[in-house]
Amino acid sequence: MKVHEFGTGHTETFAMFPCTAEPWRAFQKSAEAVAEQYHVFLFMPDGHDELGTDFVSVEKTVEDAARWLRENGVRRLDAAYGVSMGGACVLRFLAAQDIPVGKAIIDAGITPYPYPSWICRLIALRDFLFMFPAVKCLWLMKKMAPPERWTPEGEDPEAHYRSIFEFEKKHYSAKTIYNVFWSANNYAMPDPAPRIDTRIEYWYGEEERKARKNDLAYVRGAFPQTVPREFRGLAHAELVLMFPERFRREIMRFLRGGEPGNEFFEEKP
């Protein structure tokens, strides 16, 4: 695991757990935006850290992050944010109760499947076979995520996609891909989950509403205080990857205790 820090002069702390298959620079602008007011820790897990490692599990990612925080004198987090697999990490982090968290955002967080192990293995294999060709073929990557939508404003689409492709091709191993799909959908959670007083929001894009229905239900079952928040016109992880200033505003609205005028729907930036 590699940790990137931003806003080190601030006393309030904010942990970020990213989604899979993206280099750390894909989250840099959003991390820097939040770092205007918070000390941000961006945790890049094994297999994504450019250190030649392979991803192992959500559990190990959370343990590594908690260990790093303790070793660096952080005994409490004011806030934590995670998207997709990173949302799974935040959920596991909250349940572990190793380091208290004041407020948490689980953005399209993945939750454990309720199926028998053999079915989960088949699903993981299917997902691996779907994803593996895309990290080896730039054309397929562009077909899965059109550059005209998934290039941040002000960046050249070809250069942006080439950078991500080169990262994935070099660092995103077959072992990492399989372990990501297995662990993100099958990590261990206590049942019942511990009662905590962390204020929690579960975010998701309007375009992924159906895909996140069961995940949202799981999170609200584990932590009943969770408030859902849907973003109109957005897809999976689009807010944090494409709109750093809007991301900052939404983070600050939540962390500073503000309430949105409309609980569930917001216009696309």
C-alpha positions in Angstrom: 0.0 0.0 0.0 1.1 3.5 -0.8 -0.3 6.6 0.9 -0.5 10.0 -0.7 -1.0 12.9 1.6 -2.5 16.3 0.9 -3.3 19.3 3.1 -0.8 18.3 5.8 -1.1 21.6 7.5 -4.7 20.9 8.6 -5.7 19.2 11.8 -9.0 17.6 10.6 -8.4 14.2 8.9 -10.1 12.7 5.9 -9.3 9.2 4.5 -10.0 8.3 0.9 -10.2 4.7 -0.5 -10.4 4.7 -4.3 -12.1 2.4 -6.7 -10.1 -0.3 -8.6 -8.2 -0.1 -11.9 -7.4 3.6 -11.6 -3.9 5.2 -10.9 -3.7 7.5 -7.9 -3.5 10.6 -10.2 -7.1 9.9 -11.2 -8.1 11.0 -7.7 -5.5 13.7 -7.2 -7.7 16.7 -8.1 -10.5 15.6 -5.9 -8.1 14.9 -3.0 -6.5 18.3 -3.5 -9.9 20.0 -3.5 -10.8 18.4 -0.2 -7.3 19.2 1.1 -8.2 22.9 1.1 -9.8 22.2 4.5 -8.7 18.7 5.5 -5.6 16.6 5.9 -6.3 14.0 3.3 -4.9 10.4 3.2 -5.4 8.7 -0.2 -4.8 5.0 0.4 -3.7 3.2 -2.8 -4.1 -0.5 -2.0 -1.8 -3.4 -3.1 -2.0 -3.9 -6.9 -2.7 -0.2 -7.4 0.3 1.3 -5.6 2.9 1.2 -8.4 5.1 -0.9 -6.0 4.9 -4.2 -7.9 2.4 -5.7 -5.5 -0.7 -7.7 -6.2 -4.1 -6.9 -4.6 -4.9 -9.4 -1.8 -8.2 -8.4 -0.2 -10.5 -5.7 1.2 -9.6 -7.0 4.7 -5.9 -6.6 4.2 -6.4 -3.1 2.7 -8.3 -2.0 5.8 -5.7 -3.5 8.1 -2.9 -1.9 6.2 -4.6 1.5 6.3 -5.4 1.3 10.1 -1.8 0.2 10.8 -0.4 3.1 8.8 -2.7 5.6 10.6 -1.7 4.3 14.0 2.0 4.4 13.1 1.6 8.0 12.1 -0.2 9.1 15.2 -3.8 9.1 13.9 -6.1 7.7 16.5 -9.4 9.0 15.1 -10.6 10.1 11.6 -12.9 13.0 11.2 -14.2 11.6 8.0 -13.7 8.7 5.6 -14.8 8.3 1.9 -14.6 5.3 -0.4 -15.9 4.6 -3.9 -16.9 1.2 -5.3 -14.3 -1.2 -3.9 -13.1 1.7 -1.7 -16.7 2.0 -0.4 -16.4 -1.7 0.6 -13.2 -0.7 2.4 -15.0 2.0 4.4 -17.8 -0.3 5.3 -15.3 -2.9 6.6 -13.3 -0.1 8.3 -16.4 1.1 10.2 -17.3 -2.5 11.2 -13.8 -3.2 12.5 -14.0 -0.3 15.0 -10.2 -0.2 15.0 -10.1 3.6 14.5 -13.2 5.7 15.2 -14.7 7.7 12.3 -16.8 10.8 12.8 -18.6 10.8 9.4 -18.4 8.4 6.4 -19.4 8.5 2.8 -19.9 5.1 1.0 -20.0 6.0 -2.6 -21.5 3.1 -4.6 -19.9 0.8 -2.2 -19.9 -2.9 -3.0 -21.3 -5.3 -0.4 -20.9 -9.0 0.2 -22.9 -11.5 -1.9 -25.4 -13.6 0.0 -24.8 -16.6 -2.4 -23.0 -19.9 -1.7 -19.3 -19.9 -2.2 -19.3 -21.9 -5.5 -21.7 -19.4 -7.1 -19.5 -16.5 -5.9 -16.5 -18.2 -7.5 -18.3 -18.5 -10.8 -19.3 -14.8 -10.7 -15.7 -13.8 -9.9 -14.4 -15.8 -12.8 -17.0 -14.3 -15.1 -16.1 -10.8 -14.0 -12.4 -11.6 -14.5 -12.9 -12.8 -18.0 -14.9 -9.6 -18.8 -12.3 -7.3 -17.3 -9.0 -8.9 -18.2 -9.1 -8.2 -22.0 -10.0 -4.5 -21.4 -6.7 -3.9 -19.5 -4.8 -5.4 -22.4 -6.6 -3.5 -25.2 -6.9 0.2 -25.4 -9.7 -0.1 -28.0 -11.8 -2.2 -25.6 -11.2 0.2 -22.8 -12.6 3.0 -24.9 -15.6 1.0 -25.9 -16.4 0.2 -22.3 -15.9 3.8 -21.1 -16.2 6.4 -24.0 -13.5 9.0 -23.8 -15.9 11.8 -24.6 -17.6 11.2 -21.2 -14.7 9.8 -19.1 -12.0 12.4 -19.7 -11.8 15.1 -17.1 -12.4 18.7 -18.3 -9.2 20.3 -19.7 -7.4 17.1 -20.4 -6.7 15.5 -23.8 -8.8 12.3 -24.2 -6.1 10.4 -26.0 -3.4 11.3 -23.5 -5.7 10.6 -20.5 -6.7 7.1 -21.8 -3.2 6.2 -22.8 -2.0 7.1 -19.3 -4.6 4.9 -17.6 -4.0 2.1 -20.1 -0.3 2.1 -19.5 -0.8 2.0 -15.7 -3.2 -0.9 -15.9 -1.1 -2.8 -18.4 2.0 -2.4 -16.2 0.6 -2.7 -12.7 -2.8 -4.4 -12.9 -2.0 -8.1 -12.9 -4.2 -11.0 -13.6 -3.9 -12.0 -9.9 -5.0 -8.5 -8.9 -8.0 -8.5 -11.2 -9.3 -11.8 -9.9 -8.7 -10.9 -6.3 -10.4 -7.6 -6.7 -13.6 -9.2 -8.0 -13.5 -12.0 -5.5 -12.8 -9.9 -2.4 -14.9 -6.8 -3.2 -17.9 -9.1 -3.4 -17.1 -11.5 -0.6 -15.2 -9.7 2.2 -16.1 -10.6 5.8 -18.5 -8.5 7.8 -19.7 -9.1 11.3 -23.3 -10.1 11.6 -24.8 -8.2 13.3 -22.7 -5.2 12.6 -21.6 -3.2 15.6 -23.7 -0.2 16.7 -21.7 3.0 15.9 -22.6 6.7 16.1 -20.8 7.6 12.8 -23.0 9.7 10.5 -23.2 7.9 7.2 -24.3 8.8 3.7 -24.5 6.2 0.8 -24.0 7.9 -2.5 -24.8 6.5 -6.0 -25.4 7.8 -9.5 -28.8 7.8 -11.0 -27.6 5.6 -13.9 -26.5 2.8 -11.4 -29.6 2.9 -9.2 -30.7 -0.6 -10.0 -27.2 -2.0 -9.6 -26.8 -0.4 -6.2 -30.2 -1.3 -4.8 -29.1 -4.4 -2.9 -25.9 -2.7 -1.8 -27.8 0.2 -0.3 -30.2 -2.2 1.4 -27.2 -4.1 2.9 -25.6 -0.9 4.2 -28.8 0.4 5.7 -29.4 -2.9 7.4 -25.9 -2.9 8.9 -26.0 0.8 9.8 -29.6 2.1 10.0 -28.5 5.7 10.3 -27.3 5.6 6.7 -28.9 8.3 4.5 -29.1 7.6 0.7 -28.0 10.2 -1.8 -28.6 9.9 -5.5 -26.9 12.1 -8.1 -29.0 12.7 -11.2 -27.4 11.9 -14.5 -24.2 10.4 -13.1 -22.8 6.9 -13.5 -20.6 4.8 -11.2 -17.7 6.8 -9.6 -18.3 9.7 -12.1 -18.5 12.4 -9.4 -15.1 11.8 -7.8 -13.3 11.1 -11.1 -14.8 13.8 -13.3 -15.9 16.7 -11.2 -13.5 17.5 -8.4 -15.0 20.9 -7.5 -18.5 19.5 -7.3 -17.1 16.6 -5.3 -15.5 19.0 -2.8 -18.8 20.9 -2.4 -20.7 17.7 -1.7 -18.1 16.6 0.8 -18.1 19.9 2.6 -21.9 20.1 2.6 -22.0 16.7 4.4 -19.0 17.2 6.7 -20.1 20.7 7.8 -23.6 19.5 8.7 -25.5 21.0 5.7 -28.6 19.3 4.4 -29.4 19.2 0.7 -32.6 20.9 -0.5 -33.5 17.7 -2.3 -32.4 14.6 -0.5 -32.1 12.3 -3.5 -31.6 14.2 -6.7 -28.9 16.7 -7.8 -28.3 18.1 -11.2 -25.2 16.9 -13.2 -22.4 19.4 -12.9 
